[in-house]
Amino acid sequence: MSVNITSYLLVALILFCVGLYGALTKRNAVIVLLSIELMLNAVNINLVAFAKYGLFPAVTGQIFTLFTMTVAAAEVAVGLAILIALYRNKETVNVDEMDSMKR
Amino acid sequence: MDVNTIFSYDWSYLLPEWIILGFATFLSLLDLFAGKRLGKTVLGWLTLVGVVLAGVFVFVNLNTLDKPYSYMADMIRIDDYGNAFKLLFLAGAASTLLLSIPYMKQGEVKHSGEYYYLLLTGLLGAMVMASSADLITLFVGLELLSLSSYVLVGLRKTSLHSNESAFKYVVSGGIATAVTLFGMSYLYGLTGTTNIYEISSRLVHASLAGYQFLVYAAFAFLAVGLAFKISAAPNHMWAPDVYQGAPTPVTAFLAVVSKAAGFALVFRLLMIAFFQVPGEAGRFFFEEGSLYLAVMAAASMIIGNTMALRQTNVKRMMAYSGIAQAGYLLVPFVPPTTLFFGEVMFYLFAYLLVIFGAFAVIMVVTRDQQTEELKAFAGLYHRSPLLAVSMSIFLLSLAGIPITAGFFGKFYLFMGAIAQENYWLAAIMIATSVVSYYYYFGIIRQMYMRPGTTEAPLAVPKGIGAFVLVLAAATVFFGALPGVATNYLQAQFNPSFNFGDMLPPEFQ
């Protein structure tokens, strides 16, 4: 059984949009970081799908995925570390309350 | 490719990168084992040695290589385009270090070792961004710079502003990364390769085969995602908060090195990948793509310059000014002409002189007054004529008033836009420049005409004083004789008008 490439792309696009929506609207900082991970995983689905069903199928896409996963992990580690430093100064993980600098 | 191919490359052309990597590793080990016993400034000076050494080897490459040298199918590509940007980054990093060493004495940043080697890894990321022609390496370089700067921004751990701005930077940076990657994944899907020169030729086939919509979508995603690094609209919202919360030398690093690295990536990726794609009439990149970027440029100029008007915090004001400058720098790119490379490099060079000078003055003044408000500059002329006059020169250069390097930078961009018959963009550039006079002169008014809280002479550290003086002199010098820089640039980096060997012969 083979699945059409459009289905993969559609799933990735939906995942990307859900992630973007979450990153822009959620109030909890951890959920925001999680939403960004969703967006990055949408990219991974795209890359792997293209590696098999793209116009010019090639294994490079899967290799690219390994790099994006590694970097995403590093990014979320830095994000959480900064969040912990922030939490020590101001006991909140609520994004709405991070407004000490004036607009 | 097997092991023998890897050993058959002449790795000496990568010496600048190896040196930065080596110093970053060595300094982190040194800090680990002997951090307590070494003086605080030793690591800073060692870092500076590494940066200068890397600069020397970039010059060596420049003189020994007469055509691009490619490692592993352009994973890393040493060409004059990359070399020119690398020199800019190294000069920027060296200036950051000269600001950082006195800054560290304030003791706001406890982890001075981490500060120095994160600066080096960030610099390495920028250098990879400038000299790679492969999506994977470009992405890794981009993230290396981004991750290092996230931490650098938040390194004043006890300051709430600093933590908060770092978190905002991570979140907006993460979103921008995802958007950029999404664009890259479409590029890859349509072409099955990550080499941007191959992408360029295969994208034409994809476009002719009826996948035009995906090609345009990839362009839009990439442009929006990469706008983050150059802090241009629509992805500029992070800049004011991050600039305000970051330690002042880091702010200058972001304003120059990070932004120039963003430009290096944007120009190479967007131009090469989409160069030959056909559009409705003519070529997509030179018609619709350029229009898209022109709107981004115009929006950045308008937003940056008008929002700067109502700022009272000087670092926030510089952030909005930086957004406007990003807009100016996009002007010669829409669409690029043969003179584009020279115009951009000269502008970035003038910008580098001015930003580091201005932030050095800001650093001294805000430390003395304990506030970053514009009021801190009141009466500066009576307290320290040297700083006040130098700061005036820097601000005049940012505003683009004659006899400063910034004037010629902007003049070249303006003439380029006129030559392309981009009249509306040129008009916006002039109009917003006039608006920008108001806030630049606001600082000058404070320095000369407002009485300060004190008349006591301001103690300027000798090193900073000399640094500011040199930069001010250079700004005036290149404002009087811009030909010295532009001729050198043309002769050394761009003799055949192919943007420092970035464009392959078949594109011209």
Interface residues (C-beta under 8 A of the other chain):
Chain A: A12 F16 G19 L20 A23 L24 A29 V32 L33 I36 M39 L40 A42 V43 N46 L47 A49 F50 G54 L55 F56 P57 A58 T60 G61 I63 F64 F67 T68 V71 A74 E75 V78 G79 A81 I82 L83 A85 L86 R88 N89 K90 M98 S100 M101 K102
Chain B: L135 I136 F139 V140 E143 S146 L147 Y150 V151 G154 K157 T158 S159 L160 H161 N163 E164 S165 A166 F167 K168 V170 V171 G173 G174 I175 T177 A178 V179 L181 F182 M184 S185 Y186 Y188 G189 L190 T191 G192 T193 T194 R202 H205 A206 A209 Y211 P240 D241 Q244 G245 N313 R316
